[in-house]
C-alpha cells in the first residue's frame, strides 16, 4: 500500500512539473531586463509597464473581460434552465438523448465548432466582431454549465419538493426557495467554468473575430507570430494569475456553500 502511495505521489509530481514548468519558465523571463528568454540579466518590471501603457492592449483586455462576463452570465442562466429541463423530462430515452447531445458539444473539437459558427454567421449575415464572439462563447459555455448543474439536481431528493408542495408552496416558491438554493454550488461552478473557458478560448474566437475586434488570446497569438517579446510573457503571466484567482475564488465560494450542508447532515 505504501509503495503504491509513493508511486502515486511521484507520478503526480512529474505530471504537475510537466504542466507547470513551461508556465513558470515564461513567468520567470517576464522579469528579465535582457529582453530575451536565454540569459537572465536582471530583474525588471519594464515589460509589465509596457503592457499597461499599451492602449490597444488595454482595450482588448476590456473586450475580453466584457465578453467573458456577459457570456458566463447568459450561459449560466440558459444552462440552469437546460439542466432543469433535462432533469424533469419524463421519458428516459429522451433524457439520455438530450444529455448525449449536450456532452457531444463539450467533446467536439474547437476547430470544428469555430468553423461551423463562421459558416453560420456568414450565411445569416451577422458581421464578425463583438456579437459573433459573444454568441459563440455563450454557445460553447452552455453545455459546460449544464454538466456542472445536473449532478446537483440529480442528487436532490424528491421528498424536498413533495414536502414543499404539502406546505402549500407554488411552483415558483419551489423553484426559488428549494431548488435554486440547493443547486447554488453547481451554479457557481458553472459560472466560473464558463468564465474561465471564455477568457482562455482561442480556437473558436480565432474563427469568429473580425472588423478590428480581438481578444487577448488572439492578440497574443498574433504578436507571438511576429517574434519573441517579453511583453507577451508579462501579458501571459497576468492572464494566468487572473485565471488562478478565479479558480481560488471558486474554491472558497464552494467551501462556504458546503459548510451549511455539512452542518445539516451532522444535525440530522
N, C-alpha and C positions, 0 to 999 in steps of 0.2 A: 504493500500500500504506500509505504514511504517512497519507494523507488518510482512509482507511478506519479506521485505528487511532485517529486523533484523534477522528473521529466516534463511534467505539465508546466511547471514554473519556467524551466529553461526554454521550452517551446514558446511560451508567451513572451518571454524577454526577447527572443530572436524575432518574433513576428512584430512586436511593437518597435523594435530597433529598426527593422526594415521599413516600417511605415513612417516613423517619425524622424529618422536620420536625415533624409533629404530636406524636410521642413526645417529642422534645426540648423542644417548647413546653410540654407537660404537665409534664415533669420540672422545667423552669425555674421554673414558677409553684408547684411544690410547696414551694419555699423562700421564697415571698412572705409577708411579715408582714402585708400589707394585707388578706388574706382574699379577694381577688378575682383573676380572671385578666385584668384590664385594665391596671392600673398596678402596677408592681413597686415597692413602698415600701421594702423592706429584706429582708435575709437572716434567716431563722429556721428552726429545726428543730422549731417548735411542732407542726406537723401530723404529723410523724413521731412525736413524743412522744405525741400523741393516739391514733395508730394502735396503739402498743404498750401504751397504758393502756386500750384498749377490750377488755374481757374477751370480749365476744361475737365480736369480730373475730378475736381470737387463737384462740378455739375453732374458728371457721370456717376459719381458715388451717390449723390442725392437721388438721381434717377433710379439707380439700383435699389436703394433703400425704400423709395416710394413704391416701386414695383413689388418688392418683396413683402412689404407690409400690407398693401392692397390685395395682392394675390393670396397671401396667407389668411387674411381676414375673410375674404369672399369664399375661398375654398374650404375654410373651416365651417362656415355656415352651410354650404352646399354638401360638404362631406358628412356633417351631422345628420342632415335631412336624408341623405342617401343611406347612411348606416341604419337610421330608424326605419326607412322603407324596406331595406333588405331584411331586417330583423322581424318585421311584422308581416312579411309575405307568408301566406298560409301554406302554399304548396312547396314542398321540399325541393322538387325539381327546379322550379322557378328560382327559388332562393339560391340553390347551388349554381345555377346558370349565371345569376347576377354577380355572385361572388367571384366566379371564374372570369367573367368579363372584366371585373374590377382589377383582379390580380394580373390579368394579361397586360393591362395598361402599365402596370408597375414594372414588369419584367421586359417590356418591349424595348428594343434599342432606341436610344435617344436620337440617333441619326434618322431612323425611320419616322419617329414622331415629329421631328423637326421638318423633314421633307414633306410629310403629309400636311402639316399646318401651312407650310409655304405654298403648296399647291392649292389648298382650300382657300386661303386668304386671297391668292391671285385670282381664283375663279369667281369669288363673290365680291371682289372689288375693295377689300379692306387694305388700305395702304400700310406698308411695313413701317413700323415705328412703335410708339408707346402702346397703342391699342393692341397691335398684333402680339407684342411681347407679353402684355398683361393677360390677354386671353389664353395664350399658350401656357403661361405659368399657372394660371388657375386650373386649366385642363389637366396638367400632369400632377398638380398638387392634390386635387380632389380625391383620387384613389388612395393616396397616402393617408389622408385624414380618415377616410372610411376604414382603412385597415387598422388604424390606431383606436378608433371609437368602437368598432364591432365587438372586440373582446369584452369591453366593459358592459355593453348591452347584453351580451350572451351570459355573462356571469351574474347579472342581476336577477334575483328571484322574482318569479311572477306573483308570489304572495304579497310583495310590497305594493304592487299595483292593485291587487284584489282588496287589500286592506284599505287602501286609499279610496277605492270605489265604495266600499262598505261604509266609510265615514262620510260619504256624500260628495267626494271630490269630482269636479268636472274633468273633462279630457285635458283642458288647458292647465288645470291645477296639477293633474298627474304629470304632465309634461314638464311644467316649470318648477314644481316643488318636490317631485320624486325622481323622475328620470334624469333631467339635466344635472341636478346636484350630484347624483350618483356617478354619472359618466364624465364629470368635470376633469378628472385626471387625464382621461383619454382625449378630451377636447384640447386641453393644454398641450398634451404630447403631439397631437395632430397639428396644432398651430405652429409649434416650434419646429417640427419636422418640415412643414411646408415652407416656413420662413427660411430655414437653413438650405433646403433644396433650391429655393428661388435665388438666394444670394449666391450660391455656388454654381448654378447651372451655366453651362457654356454651349453644349451641342445644340439644344433646341433653340436657344436665344440667337446663336450664330445664323441660323436659317431664317429667322423671322424678324430680325432687326434691320433697320434701314432708315433712309431720309434723315441722316445725321444723328439718329438716336442710337445710343450704345449703352452697354452695361459694363461693369468692372471686369468681368471675366473675358468678354470680347475685347475690351481695350487692352488688357494685359497680354492677350494672345497677339494682338496687332503690334504692340510695342516690342514684344519678345522676338517677333519675326524680323524686326529692324536691327537687332543686335542686343547684346547684353548690356543692361543698365541697372545699376544698383537701386535706382528709383523703383524698378519693378519689384526688387527684393523687399524694399520698405513697404510698398503698397500691399504686396502679398502677405507680409508679416502682420500688417494692420487687419487685413481681412481674416486671417487665421485667428487673431486674438478676439475679434468681434464674434466669430463663429464659436470659439471656445467659451466666451462669456455667455452666449445664448444657451449652449449646452449646460453649463453650470447653473444658469438661471432656471432652466427647465428642471434640473435635478432637485434644486431646493424647493421649487414650487410643487413638484411631485411628492417630495418628502413631507411637506407641510400638509398636503391633501391626504396622505396615507396615515398620518398620526391620528386624526379623529376616527378613522375606520378601525385602526388597531385598538384604540381605546374602547370602541363599541364592542369589538369582539371579546375583549377581556371582561367587560361588564356582563355580557350575555353568558 
